[in-house]
Amino acid sequence: MPLETSPRVVAVVDDDPSMLRSVQRLLNANGFSTEGYPSAETFLAQAPLQNLGCTIFDIQLGGMSGVELWQHLKESGRDLPVIFITALEDETLERAALEAGCVAYLRKPFAAKSLVAAVNTALIILPRG
């Protein structure tokens, strides 16, 4: 269940339309408000950053990667909590992302409860930008 004190939006960025829909449906069914974006570029152009509580980025997107998107946000002063989801099995990237401060790094297919728990954790973290 979502934390009652945080009505913030969870932004989901994934270039796979079925995964994007699935993640949004899962989170909506668990009481979270979501916005979905098919690319990093669309997210940057359209996302209401001031309303976001956390972000879920696929690592491999068509253009800018999820990691590059997170770095861009941090460099522009919007250090939002991020959860990475990926089909990649790259332990070096996973370790680097976790050391850089991502909330969770989930490999597809991941358990629904793992994502819900990660979002609840992320919404506790106050955005620093």
Backbone as ProteinMPNN parsed JSONL, in Angstrom:
{"seq_chain_A": "MPLETSPRVVAVVDDDPSMLRSVQRLLNANGFSTEGYPSAETFLAQAPLQNLGCTIFDIQLGGMSGVELWQHLKESGRDLPVIFITALEDETLERAALEAGCVAYLRKPFAAKSLVAAVNTALIILPRG", "coords_chain_A": {"N_chain_A": [[0.844, -1.191, 0.0], [0.454, 2.291, -0.687], [2.234, 4.967, 0.89], [0.45, 7.003, 3.068], [1.089, 9.643, 3.471], [2.22, 10.663, 1.215], [1.261, 11.871, -1.659], [2.452, 11.98, -4.105], [3.385, 11.749, -7.582], [4.363, 8.853, -9.423], [6.705, 8.499, -11.827], [7.061, 6.642, -14.768], [9.34, 5.35, -17.021], [9.713, 3.686, -19.913], [10.586, 2.064, -22.876], [9.27, -0.084, -23.916], [6.096, -0.704, -24.74], [4.243, -2.571, -23.589], [5.442, -3.302, -21.164], [5.565, -0.811, -19.936], [2.808, -0.23, -19.632], [2.115, -2.407, -17.974], [3.642, -1.967, -15.615], [2.57, 0.486, -14.811], [-0.13, -0.27, -14.394], [0.162, -2.131, -12.301], [1.182, -0.467, -10.252], [-0.879, 1.451, -10.067], [-2.972, -0.228, -9.239], [-2.118, -0.699, -6.71], [-2.571, 1.636, -5.451], [-1.046, 3.857, -6.183], [-0.363, 6.929, -7.898], [0.356, 7.371, -11.278], [2.462, 8.346, -14.049], [3.187, 7.736, -17.397], [5.894, 7.346, -19.714], [7.295, 6.996, -22.961], [9.959, 7.382, -23.598], [13.158, 8.805, -22.662], [13.478, 11.349, -23.619], [10.832, 12.208, -24.101], [9.902, 12.171, -21.491], [11.51, 14.231, -20.36], [10.513, 16.408, -21.783], [7.803, 16.501, -21.079], [7.176, 15.721, -18.412], [5.829, 16.562, -15.225], [7.893, 17.725, -13.216], [7.902, 18.898, -10.651], [5.823, 17.648, -9.36], [6.533, 15.051, -8.956], [7.2, 12.13, -7.067], [8.877, 9.963, -7.166], [10.907, 8.134, -9.534], [10.817, 5.657, -12.111], [12.978, 4.097, -14.104], [13.686, 2.447, -17.115], [16.69, 0.824, -17.973], [17.783, 0.472, -20.579], [16.865, 2.435, -23.077], [15.396, 3.76, -26.101], [16.779, 6.123, -27.01], [18.405, 8.343, -25.167], [19.755, 6.775, -22.315], [18.368, 5.203, -19.331], [20.099, 5.592, -17.17], [21.632, 7.755, -18.078], [19.579, 9.637, -18.224], [18.9, 9.913, -15.504], [21.332, 10.988, -14.562], [21.316, 13.391, -15.985], [19.081, 14.678, -14.835], [19.998, 14.956, -12.179], [22.205, 16.653, -12.585], [20.877, 18.915, -13.402], [19.733, 19.794, -11.114], [17.559, 18.356, -10.107], [17.254, 15.967, -8.179], [15.779, 13.345, -8.017], [14.415, 10.457, -6.343], [15.259, 7.294, -7.697], [14.316, 4.262, -9.32], [15.667, 1.596, -10.943], [14.814, -0.474, -13.689], [15.447, -3.401, -15.53], [16.363, -5.637, -18.208], [18.863, -6.395, -18.511], [21.781, -8.193, -17.537], [24.04, -7.042, -15.869], [26.383, -6.803, -13.733], [28.317, -4.933, -12.99], [27.25, -2.466, -13.809], [24.937, -2.519, -12.243], [26.034, -2.455, -9.63], [27.34, 0.043, -9.758], [25.14, 1.765, -10.119], [23.703, 1.363, -7.737], [25.625, 2.211, -5.884], [25.717, 4.868, -6.61], [23.394, 5.773, -5.604], [20.776, 4.92, -6.312], [17.45, 3.819, -5.552], [16.559, 1.203, -5.929], [17.447, -1.632, -7.94], [16.105, -3.457, -10.237], [15.8, -6.552, -11.81], [14.264, -7.622, -14.786], [12.252, -10.49, -15.296], [10.613, -9.059, -12.52], [9.486, -9.394, -9.119], [6.217, -8.381, -8.253], [5.76, -7.423, -5.651], [8.306, -6.595, -4.951], [8.757, -4.326, -6.522], [6.685, -2.634, -5.611], [7.439, -2.354, -2.924], [9.897, -1.048, -3.295], [9.035, 1.376, -4.424], [7.534, 2.419, -2.29], [9.653, 2.792, -0.473], [11.157, 4.677, -1.93], [9.414, 6.858, -1.929], [9.588, 7.745, 0.63], [11.948, 9.038, 0.71], [12.991, 12.307, 0.52], [12.833, 14.403, -2.294], [15.744, 15.974, -3.493], [15.961, 18.33, -4.9]], "CA_chain_A": [[0.0, 0.0, 0.0], [1.254, 3.509, -0.707], [2.276, 5.744, 2.12], [-0.636, 7.984, 3.067], [1.616, 10.997, 3.562], [2.892, 11.055, -0.013], [0.392, 11.745, -2.822], [3.259, 12.336, -5.255], [3.27, 10.922, -8.779], [5.469, 7.983, -9.789], [6.923, 8.542, -13.274], [7.605, 5.398, -15.303], [9.88, 5.544, -18.362], [10.1, 2.413, -20.527], [10.276, 2.106, -24.306], [8.445, -1.252, -24.239], [4.733, -0.3, -24.368], [3.57, -3.532, -22.712], [6.054, -3.186, -19.837], [5.127, 0.482, -19.402], [1.423, -0.423, -19.178], [2.094, -3.364, -16.856], [4.155, -1.315, -14.406], [1.574, 1.476, -14.393], [-1.296, -0.98, -13.849], [0.549, -2.679, -11.002], [1.271, 0.615, -9.266], [-2.228, 2.007, -9.889], [-3.738, -1.201, -8.453], [-1.631, -0.605, -5.338], [-2.911, 2.948, -4.92], [-0.125, 4.921, -6.585], [-0.663, 7.727, -9.08], [1.495, 7.217, -12.188], [2.534, 8.953, -15.38], [4.073, 6.909, -18.203], [6.594, 7.999, -20.817], [7.952, 5.986, -23.783], [11.375, 7.687, -23.817], [13.747, 9.823, -21.785], [13.229, 12.653, -24.231], [9.434, 12.552, -23.83], [9.851, 12.473, -20.059], [12.085, 15.562, -20.128], [9.654, 17.427, -22.403], [6.421, 16.521, -20.594], [6.954, 15.343, -17.01], [5.681, 17.639, -14.239], [8.916, 17.357, -12.239], [7.57, 19.37, -9.304], [4.805, 16.76, -8.781], [7.015, 13.677, -8.897], [7.739, 11.614, -5.816], [9.999, 9.117, -7.552], [10.94, 7.754, -10.941], [11.204, 4.296, -12.464], [13.572, 4.188, -15.432], [14.32, 1.303, -17.755], [18.086, 1.163, -18.266], [17.969, 0.582, -22.025], [15.791, 3.123, -23.792], [15.769, 3.955, -27.496], [17.758, 7.194, -27.181], [19.116, 8.513, -23.902], [19.495, 5.65, -21.411], [17.828, 5.547, -18.025], [21.198, 6.1, -16.343], [21.924, 9.107, -18.58], [18.458, 10.486, -17.824], [19.075, 10.192, -14.076], [22.465, 11.915, -14.437], [20.858, 14.693, -16.491], [18.222, 15.27, -13.803], [20.833, 15.35, -11.045], [23.009, 17.809, -12.995], [20.002, 20.085, -13.53], [19.211, 20.136, -9.801], [16.378, 17.551, -9.754], [17.778, 14.678, -7.721], [14.63, 12.536, -7.607], [14.694, 9.042, -6.101], [15.074, 6.499, -8.913], [14.337, 2.806, -9.321], [15.982, 1.115, -12.285], [14.346, -1.798, -14.087], [16.216, -3.782, -16.707], [16.514, -7.039, -18.578], [20.311, -6.61, -18.571], [22.487, -8.802, -16.409], [25.311, -6.327, -15.848], [26.652, -6.587, -12.311], [29.093, -3.703, -12.833], [26.287, -1.368, -13.897], [24.079, -2.602, -11.059], [26.811, -1.977, -8.486], [27.553, 1.486, -9.929], [23.86, 2.449, -9.897], [23.403, 1.301, -6.306], [26.585, 3.076, -5.196], [25.376, 6.26, -6.939], [22.251, 6.163, -4.797], [19.429, 4.531, -6.741], [16.694, 3.149, -4.489], [16.538, -0.233, -6.228], [17.837, -2.058, -9.28], [15.315, -4.681, -10.384], [15.941, -7.242, -13.096], [13.031, -8.181, -15.346], [10.992, -10.155, -14.634], [10.765, -8.847, -11.081], [8.27, -9.65, -8.339], [5.39, -7.187, -8.045], [5.967, -6.899, -4.295], [9.611, -5.923, -4.908], [8.592, -2.986, -7.082], [5.839, -1.855, -4.694], [8.271, -2.028, -1.756], [10.885, -0.051, -3.713], [8.335, 2.657, -4.577], [7.266, 2.917, -0.934], [10.932, 3.285, 0.049], [11.516, 5.893, -2.665], [8.537, 7.968, -1.549], [10.023, 8.226, 1.941], [13.104, 9.898, 0.45], [12.595, 13.622, 0.013], [13.622, 14.868, -3.427], [16.741, 16.946, -3.057], [16.158, 19.388, -5.874]], "C_chain_A": [[0.879, 1.241, 0.0], [1.216, 4.199, 0.646], [1.248, 6.848, 2.04], [-0.13, 9.419, 3.037], [2.2, 11.489, 2.246], [2.009, 10.846, -1.242], [1.135, 12.002, -4.129], [3.115, 11.308, -6.382], [4.541, 10.092, -8.972], [5.576, 8.02, -11.311], [7.599, 7.251, -13.709], [8.065, 5.668, -16.729], [10.377, 4.199, -18.871], [9.679, 2.452, -21.989], [9.495, 0.881, -24.785], [7.014, -0.938, -23.781], [4.039, -1.27, -23.416], [4.145, -3.478, -21.296], [5.618, -1.887, -19.169], [3.707, 0.364, -18.84], [1.357, -1.328, -17.953], [2.554, -2.727, -15.552], [3.146, -0.292, -13.898], [0.346, 0.8, -13.774], [-1.01, -1.538, -12.463], [0.552, -1.584, -9.939], [-0.094, 1.245, -9.007], [-3.081, 1.083, -9.021], [-3.333, -1.185, -6.982], [-1.775, 0.804, -4.773], [-1.999, 4.092, -5.29], [-0.653, 5.658, -7.81], [0.561, 7.666, -9.985], [1.335, 8.066, -13.442], [3.527, 8.106, -16.16], [4.645, 7.662, -19.387], [7.362, 6.945, -21.607], [9.443, 6.228, -24.031], [11.847, 8.726, -22.808], [13.425, 11.212, -22.308], [11.791, 13.121, -23.989], [9.259, 12.915, -22.358], [10.354, 13.892, -19.8], [11.189, 16.671, -20.671], [8.308, 17.575, -21.692], [6.222, 16.296, -19.098], [6.834, 16.566, -16.101], [6.624, 17.374, -13.058], [8.565, 17.761, -10.81], [6.553, 18.464, -8.611], [5.298, 15.333, -8.559], [7.563, 13.33, -7.523], [8.919, 10.699, -6.053], [9.857, 8.749, -9.021], [11.337, 6.286, -11.065], [11.69, 4.365, -13.902], [14.062, 2.821, -15.885], [15.752, 1.734, -18.062], [18.266, 1.411, -19.758], [16.728, 1.189, -22.654], [16.28, 3.38, -25.21], [16.833, 5.017, -27.729], [18.635, 7.288, -25.952], [18.761, 7.346, -22.979], [18.898, 6.135, -20.095], [18.883, 6.125, -17.094], [21.552, 7.522, -16.77], [20.821, 10.088, -18.186], [18.586, 10.874, -16.357], [20.211, 11.193, -13.856], [22.069, 13.315, -14.892], [19.998, 15.403, -15.443], [19.046, 15.767, -12.619], [21.643, 16.602, -11.377], [22.173, 19.074, -13.114], [19.305, 20.434, -12.21], [17.97, 19.379, -9.372], [16.842, 16.143, -9.402], [16.644, 13.837, -7.143], [15.055, 11.103, -7.305], [14.377, 8.231, -7.366], [15.152, 5.008, -8.603], [14.647, 2.411, -10.756], [15.374, -0.263, -12.49], [15.061, -2.146, -15.384], [16.168, -5.283, -16.956], [18.002, -7.403, -18.632], [20.829, -7.322, -17.329], [23.894, -8.228, -16.428], [25.61, -5.954, -14.4], [27.45, -5.317, -12.058], [28.17, -2.496, -12.859], [25.379, -1.353, -12.668], [24.795, -2.043, -9.833], [27.011, -0.461, -8.562], [26.275, 2.27, -9.645], [23.504, 2.474, -8.415], [24.345, 2.2, -5.505], [26.282, 4.55, -5.442], [24.103, 6.717, -6.235], [20.875, 5.807, -5.318], [18.762, 3.742, -5.611], [16.711, 1.637, -4.678], [16.938, -0.45, -7.677], [17.185, -3.42, -9.467], [15.487, -5.269, -11.775], [14.604, -7.833, -13.51], [13.224, -9.678, -15.564], [11.22, -10.036, -13.126], [9.427, -9.116, -10.398], [7.524, -8.341, -8.114], [5.653, -6.577, -6.676], [7.31, -6.192, -4.166], [9.505, -4.502, -5.44], [7.767, -2.109, -6.145], [6.646, -1.442, -3.461], [9.296, -0.955, -2.105], [10.243, 1.323, -3.869], [8.008, 3.239, -3.205], [8.535, 3.48, -0.297], [11.305, 4.606, -0.613], [10.679, 7.083, -2.226], [8.825, 8.494, -0.143], [11.157, 9.235, 1.768], [12.613, 11.224, -0.107], [13.447, 13.978, -1.186], [14.531, 16.004, -2.977], [16.938, 18.071, -4.052], [14.925, 20.149, -6.146]], "O_chain_A": [[1.941, 1.244, 0.622], [0.284, 4.027, 1.431], [1.183, 7.56, 1.038], [-0.857, 10.319, 2.615], [2.638, 12.636, 2.169], [2.004, 9.756, -1.814], [0.501, 12.22, -5.161], [2.767, 10.15, -6.147], [5.649, 10.564, -8.717], [4.644, 7.619, -12.009], [8.579, 6.815, -13.105], [7.291, 6.153, -17.554], [11.334, 3.637, -18.339], [8.55, 2.827, -22.306], [9.101, 0.823, -25.95], [6.741, -0.909, -22.581], [3.315, -0.833, -22.521], [3.397, -3.597, -20.326], [5.334, -1.866, -17.971], [3.434, 0.8, -17.722], [0.625, -1.044, -17.004], [1.933, -2.92, -14.507], [2.894, -0.209, -12.696], [-0.159, 1.25, -12.745], [-1.839, -1.431, -11.559], [-0.01, -1.757, -8.857], [-0.433, 1.543, -7.862], [-3.83, 1.554, -8.164], [-4.1, -1.601, -6.114], [-1.18, 1.133, -3.747], [-2.153, 5.196, -4.768], [-1.317, 5.063, -8.659], [1.683, 7.882, -9.525], [0.23, 8.445, -13.831], [4.599, 7.785, -15.647], [3.978, 8.504, -19.99], [8.015, 6.087, -21.012], [10.118, 5.376, -24.609], [11.048, 9.428, -22.188], [13.137, 12.131, -21.541], [11.559, 14.296, -23.703], [8.545, 13.862, -22.028], [9.7, 14.667, -19.102], [11.114, 17.752, -20.086], [7.728, 18.66, -21.7], [5.171, 16.659, -18.569], [7.637, 17.495, -16.193], [6.199, 16.858, -12.024], [8.894, 17.045, -9.863], [6.434, 18.509, -7.387], [4.563, 14.498, -8.032], [8.283, 14.11, -6.901], [9.852, 10.654, -5.252], [8.837, 9.014, -9.657], [12.084, 5.75, -10.246], [10.914, 4.654, -14.813], [14.758, 2.122, -15.15], [15.991, 2.899, -18.38], [18.829, 2.429, -20.162], [15.681, 0.548, -22.75], [17.469, 3.228, -25.486], [17.71, 4.827, -28.572], [19.493, 6.438, -25.715], [17.593, 6.971, -22.876], [18.922, 7.327, -19.789], [18.601, 7.039, -16.318], [21.751, 8.394, -15.925], [21.102, 11.239, -17.852], [18.4, 12.039, -16.005], [20.078, 12.129, -13.067], [22.44, 14.306, -14.264], [20.174, 16.596, -15.198], [18.82, 16.867, -12.116], [21.757, 17.508, -10.551], [22.688, 20.179, -12.949], [18.398, 21.266, -12.184], [17.373, 19.728, -8.354], [16.82, 15.243, -10.241], [16.559, 13.641, -5.93], [15.968, 10.586, -7.95], [13.357, 8.454, -8.018], [15.927, 4.558, -7.759], [13.964, 2.846, -11.683], [15.408, -1.112, -11.599], [15.259, -1.284, -16.239], [15.961, -6.081, -16.042], [18.356, -8.573, -18.78], [20.366, -7.077, -16.215], [24.824, -8.852, -16.938], [25.153, -4.924, -13.905], [27.28, -4.684, -11.017], [28.294, -1.6, -12.024], [25.089, -0.29, -12.12], [24.224, -1.249, -9.086], [26.871, 0.238, -7.558], [26.319, 3.32, -9.005], [23.054, 3.497, -7.899], [23.92, 2.87, -4.564], [26.555, 5.392, -4.586], [23.765, 7.9, -6.26], [19.883, 6.338, -4.819], [19.434, 3.083, -4.818], [16.857, 0.882, -3.716], [16.787, 0.431, -8.523], [17.655, -4.42, -8.924], [15.339, -4.577, -12.783], [13.904, -8.456, -12.711], [14.304, -10.085, -15.992], [11.946, -10.838, -12.539], [8.372, -9.067, -11.031], [8.135, -7.314, -7.819], [5.758, -5.357, -6.547], [7.444, -5.278, -3.353], [10.094, -3.579, -4.877], [8.122, -0.954, -5.912], [6.542, -0.302, -3.006], [9.542, -0.051, -1.307], [10.84, 2.329, -3.488], [8.191, 4.436, -2.986], [8.494, 4.528, 0.348], [11.722, 5.546, 0.062], [11.186, 8.203, -2.159], [8.355, 9.569, 0.227], [11.31, 10.16, 2.565], [11.894, 11.25, -1.106], [14.672, 13.87, -1.117], [14.141, 16.869, -2.193], [17.99, 18.71, -4.05], [14.938, 21.079, -6.953]]}, "name": "protein", "num_of_chains": 1, "seq": "MPLETSPRVVAVVDDDPSMLRSVQRLLNANGFSTEGYPSAETFLAQAPLQNLGCTIFDIQLGGMSGVELWQHLKESGRDLPVIFITALEDETLERAALEAGCVAYLRKPFAAKSLVAAVNTALIILPRG"}
